[in-house]
Structure formats: C-alpha cells, structure tokens
Amino acid sequence: MTSDSGVEATAGARHRATGSLRMGTGRAGDKIFVSAARGSGIIVLAIMAAIAIFLIWKAIPALQDNKANFLTAEEWNPNAVPPRFGIAQLAFGTIVSSLLAMLIATPVAIGIALFISFYSPRKLASGLGYVVDLLAAVPSIVYGLWGLAFLSQHMEGISKFLNSVLGWIPLFGGDSPGKNSIFTASVVLAIMILPIISSITREVFLQVPRANVEAALALGATRWETIKLAVLPYGRSGMIGASMLGLGRAMGETIAVAMVLTYVPGINIHLLENGGATFASNIANSFDEATTTGRGALIASGLVLFAITLVVNMAARAVVARRKEFV
C-alpha cells in the first residue's frame, strides 16, 4: 500500500509539473502572439502615417505657389507661370467612375457567387471558382489594352442606345455620345473588380451555417426563398465589405483608365460623351512631363485620393459594424 501510494504521489507530482510547464509555455505563447499582433498593427499605422507625412511634405510647396482654388478649380495647369490647378474635375471623374463600376460589378459578382455556391454542380463550381479567381491575376495593362483595342470600339453603339433611351437623365444625356468616355472606363473597372467582389462574397456565403439552410428547406422554402431568408441576411456585411474593397481598387486604378479615357478639360456630367479624368490617370499621364511644381501638384492630388480612400474604408467599416447582428 505504501509503495502504491508513493507511485501515485510521484505520478501526481509529474502531472502537476507537466501541467505547470504547459501553462507556462501557453502563457509565453500568448504573450508572444499578443506582442506580435500589437506590433503589426502599430507598424501598419506607422506606415500610413509616414505616407501621409511624405505626401503633405512634398505637396506644401506646390500648394503655396498655386494661384487657383485647389479644391474647387477645374483647371489643371501646374507647369504654367504662375501655376494654376485644382482637383474638382479629378475628384468628379474618380468618384463617378468608381461608383458606376461598383454598381455594375456588384450585382453580377453576387449572382456569380450565388450560382457557384448554391446552384452549380460541385465539379463545375470548382472550375468556375478558379476561372473567376484567375481574372484577378490579369495585369491592369492587359485590361487597358483590351479596353482600348476591343471594348471601346463597340461602346459607341451602346452609348448611343443608352443616350436615346435614358437621355432624359442628365448623366446619360448629351449631344455626342462616344467610345472613350467615363462610362467606358467604368465598364473596364467593373470587369477588373468583379473577381474581387465575387471571390470574397463566395467565401462569405460558404460560411453560412448549414443548419439555417437545412431548416429553411425543411420548412418547404424554395431554393431562392432559402437564399433570401437564410443566406443574404447572414452575408450582408460581407457583401458590403467586398463591394467597398472593389470600390477602393477602382479608385486607385491607373493604367487601364489612362489608356481608355480621353482627357478633356472641365467637368462634364454627361458620362457617355468622350473625355474626363481621374486622379490616377492624371498622375500617370502627367508625371513624366511635370516640373518640380507640377510633381508637387500631382503629389497633392495623390494626397486627396489617399484621404478619399481612407474615408471610404472607414465608412465601409461603420456599415459592416452596424450589420453585425447578421453574422
């Protein structure tokens, strides 16, 4: 009995020592993980702050020399003497083309995600998912070349049709709809951001609890009713986040828009007419020929784009946070 008690005591001591060692190792791992996560967040904030400081530092001299209102002027001539430039046209073109691209791409992307997740056969769904994801790997210049050589050649007829049907709406009005317009650039942007929105939305739909779907089907709901009642409410915040991510990509796109969109000075609310400009396309087209003041002006416009992107992302986070009850 004494021997058995001694063995049990020894085993208990070893167990407690092993448990203490594991707890100590776990606590050390938690501390390392917390420190690494906190450090990563600080590094990201530091990088963003460094970018903002750099842009402000480089933009101040040009803004001091500017003789026009930087926020409201439509003229962009920073190489003149004295320099005169403003971002009104650039902001209009960037926001309108990006929003229009998001409005075109989001319904199509959600439809693709729903088809792959709930309608297509399993073998076909896997292949379609890979094809859609591969679209995101296509370089921007390829989209730009395709838009310039193919899409723009067929957009004039579409623009004239929209002008004849929806011409009573100012955005689709105008006397001379063309092929190198903000609308054409928006279509190219929509195709570029479609795989991003579709991929993220598809992953969100796959996270819907299976019990919710099976319960709806068991109650006699059709496939579409199940999606409407159990899938879309659950994935609403994810769809919003995916759309905002696509919007951010569209706002910062450079080469494709610069190749498709013809620059014409001044704000034109008729989206089907040739001409327009965005922040990114203006930087790409003007940087090589810019003087010191001109480059400072371009950096100042980049600073505005940086701020707009931050505002869009914060708005997206606010919207997603309000929809947490669906997650």
RARAHU-V549682 format. One record per run of one state. SS is the DSSP state (H for helix, E for strand, - for the rest). FROM is the first residue (numbers start at 1). TO is the last residue. If there is no record, write none. Layout:
ss=SS from=FROM to=TO
ss=SS from=FROM to=TO
This chain:
ss=- from=1 to=1
ss=H from=2 to=65
ss=- from=66 to=75
ss=E from=76 to=77
ss=- from=78 to=83
ss=E from=84 to=85
ss=- from=86 to=87
ss=H from=88 to=119
ss=- from=120 to=121
ss=H from=122 to=135
ss=- from=136 to=139
ss=H from=140 to=166
ss=- from=167 to=169
ss=H from=170 to=172
ss=- from=173 to=176
ss=E from=177 to=177
ss=- from=178 to=180
ss=E from=181 to=181
ss=H from=182 to=206
ss=- from=207 to=209
ss=H from=210 to=218
ss=- from=219 to=222
ss=H from=223 to=231
ss=- from=232 to=235
ss=H from=236 to=252
ss=- from=253 to=254
ss=H from=255 to=260
ss=- from=261 to=272
ss=E from=273 to=274
ss=- from=275 to=278
ss=H from=279 to=286
ss=- from=287 to=291
ss=H from=292 to=322
ss=- from=323 to=323
ss=H from=324 to=326
ss=- from=327 to=327
